[in-house]
Each structure stands twice: as C-alpha cells, then as structure tokens.
Amino acid sequence: MEGVWGNREVPAVSFKEDGAAALEWAARYLERVGDYPVLAQVQPGDITARLPASPPEQGEPFADVLRDLDEILLPGITHWQSPRFFAYFAVSAAEPGILAELLAATLNSVAFLWRTSPASTELEALTLGWTAQLLGLPAGWHGHIEDTASTSTIAALAAAREATGRGAVVCSEHAHSSVDKAAKLLGLELRKVPSDDEYRLRVDALDLSDAAALVATVGTTSTASVDPVPELADACAESGVWLHVDAAYAGSAWVCPELRWSQAGVDRADSLVVNAHKWLFTPMDCSLLWSRRPEDLRRAFSLVPEFLRTSDGVDSLSEYGPALGRRFRSLKLWAVLRCYGRAGLQARIREAVRLAEKFEKWVEEGPRWEVCAPRHFSLVCFRRDGSDEENEAIVERVNRSGEVFLSHTRLDGRYVLRLAIGNERTSEDDVRRAWEALNAD
Ligand SMILES: Cc1ncc(COP(=O)(O)O)c(C=O)c1O
C-alpha cells in the first residue's frame, strides 16, 4: 500500500536540523520582540489572502513553514511577548516553559487515566501542591489543571450545582464574563450584585436564595478590585452556598507575602482558580483549579465507561473536569517553578507592581490625567479629562502607532484606559514609552 512512509516524494524532515532552526527562530524572536509593532497592523483577511486556499498534495519541507511564519504570519501576530504589551492582562511565556512545551509535545501524553501517563498525573498533583505552598494556600486541597479559567469555573460551578441541587449563581457586576458563560452552559440563573465605589461586590446587596454558588473575584478584569471574601465566606457558610474564588490574574501575586492581604478569606473557599498563564510566567494554557471538596467535582464529572475501567484504584484527573484527554501541562509549570524558584517569581511580580506604581504616579501628577480606580497590583485604570470619544481616540492612536498596546473598560459609565503590566521583559523605559505615547498629541 502506498502511504507516506513509502512515498519517496515526501521530503525527509530532519528533526535535529529543523529543530535547531526552530529554536534559533524562537531565540531570535525573543531577542527582537520589542522591535515589532505590538498590535498587529493588518486588516481582517490580509493573512488569509496570502495563504494557499488548499493544502499541499505532497509534503513540503519544514523550512517552508518557518519561512512563511516569518514572511506571512509574523505581520499578523499581536506580540503578547512584547515588553510594551499592556492590554487586557499582560502575560509572559518564560523560556523554561517554552522549552517544556516542546518536550510535552514530544511526549504527546494523553493522561486520561493514571496508567496512560503516570508521570503526567503525578507531576500535576505535585506542581499544584508546590504552587499552593508558594501562594500560601491551605495544605491538602485537591488541585488539577484545566486549559483556561473559563473551563475551571465551569467545573467549579458544575460541582456546586451537583453538591447543592440549586439553580442560581451569584457574582458581582464586575465578575468576568466567563461566569456568565458557565451559568449559561450549566442552565443556572445568573444574578449580578452591584459593586461599591471601589468596584467590590456589595455584601449588603447580596441575595443568596436558591444559590448554588457565589463567585467572588480577587482581581477583577476591569480594575483588579478585590471582593470582600471573608464576609462572602460567612454568608456562604450561613446559606450552604459553594464559594468559588476567581483569582485568575491576581492569585499569582500571593507569592509575595506583602500582597497576601488580598487572600483573606480564600482559605474558606470551596474552589479557587488561578491562571498560571496569566501572571505566573507559564505559556498558554495553564489554569490551576483547587478545591477542598474534590468529591463533589468527581460526582459532577466522573463517568467511567467499560473501555476506561482499570483495577489500579488510582485517581484519574479526567474525573474532576470536562475533558477526557489531558495534555502534559504540568511540565511547563514545573519547569518555570524550578528555573525561577520562589525568589525569581517574587522578583518579577514585585517589579511589575513597582512599574505600575511608577506609572500611576505619573498619571496622578499629569496635569490632564486622573487615576480612575484604586491600584492594588500591576493594573492602572486612568483617563484624560475630556469626552469618552477623546479617550477612545487616544487608545486608538497609540495602538495604531505600534509603540504600545493598551485596552479599555467602562467604569461608572465612563470610558477608561487600562495599563496592565505583566510581561517579565517590561522595563521602566517601556513604561515611560507608553506614557510618552499617550501624551504625544
Ligand atoms: C478575573 C478573570 N477571570 C477569568 C478570566 C478568563 O480567563 P481564561 O481566558 O483563562 O478563560 C479572565 C481573563 O482575563 C479574568 O480576568
């Protein structure tokens, strides 16, 4: 039978040579990433128009893939690894994590059962334990990795529904849209509670009747505000409601003891999500979900068909979330934790916070600028005096310049700019360039 193995037309791929070229590409990219326009300067459809509409009949050399990555795809990349990426929540894929991704793809483990990759299953438990220690979380929580916080929250709310048999989810008006999505998917009613003048959930407006779960956010998406978790934990305990804490962004800050004030009450959560791919320097995707009630997660998700039945009696992490096939995500987290250590993580988090403080000061002292929300971590919300349209025009101008990339939110009906620092390569000079770009009109 004629197949790819017997087909001489298929060019031999030299894994070592192509691998060296790919690694060289990655190293050069990281050296130069600050030279590219941060936001891709292309129009919708530009990239598609430059690519063949149909796949090749015969295999092509890998070198062609690298060439097209440079020539066609790179102009269409928004550079999340750029030191002047300040939009949404800025992230970093650290070099040990990038290399570990290559190794994880090489192993290509599919860890749906312990025996299909014992090392993957056990390293996942171990790295979640290590991270819990680094963040100062209670010992003994069950942890596993999902792809994103969206999936982690779906898993937590499914467990809450299972545990309580109730039909509503309560969160603040500033909770992330992933909570809305999870509620929609799980057929739960979503009730939003107004927030106070510092964008924290108002406990006095809380109604937990028929609530399966309350989602408290530590580090909201718009302003990184921190909901009053201790009071919310009291209310949940009184009403038998599952407390899920979404610390997707800010949870990583707990590696620094001086930022652990924001962890108050989290030890009483039923579940907690922290995205290692947000501010723990781990490449996308790596969302850490801990629970002190793993049996409820298991009841919500465990389904073992005959072909997956084993007699080893060991836990399969696929029984704690929606996905069956699970990739070896813990390898990249383990690599980052080992190569950076507690001290390296702390130094990076502290530097981001220091730079945000610096920027906040410039805004406070800038004659036409104002800070629009309390700054707790590395996110600054601000605007210039003037209309929403004028502020929107500033964001569009600086983003179009390619010099920096910022995003926005709306607070109290006003258009507000956000500068989020989180990339490990960001220096004071990069933040200064953002300030100069904002003032360059
Ligand atoms: C507070 C918060 N929760 C959840 C999410 C969703 O994260 P993911 O993209 O991993 O689903 C985000 C994304 O920015 C977020 O800021």
The ligand as an ORCA input file, in Angstrom:
! r2SCAN-3c Opt
* xyz 0 1
  C     -10.731     37.665     36.511
  C     -10.752     36.777     35.309
  N     -11.369     35.597     35.361
  C     -11.410     34.773     34.304
  C     -10.808     35.107     33.113
  C     -10.897     34.159     31.954
  O      -9.661     33.587     31.722
  P      -9.436     32.487     30.595
  O      -9.094     33.252     29.348
  O      -8.292     31.668     31.087
  O     -10.689     31.712     30.430
  C     -10.144     36.327     32.993
  C      -9.492     36.704     31.758
  O      -8.843     37.719     31.639
  C     -10.125     37.199     34.115
  O      -9.542     38.396     34.052
*
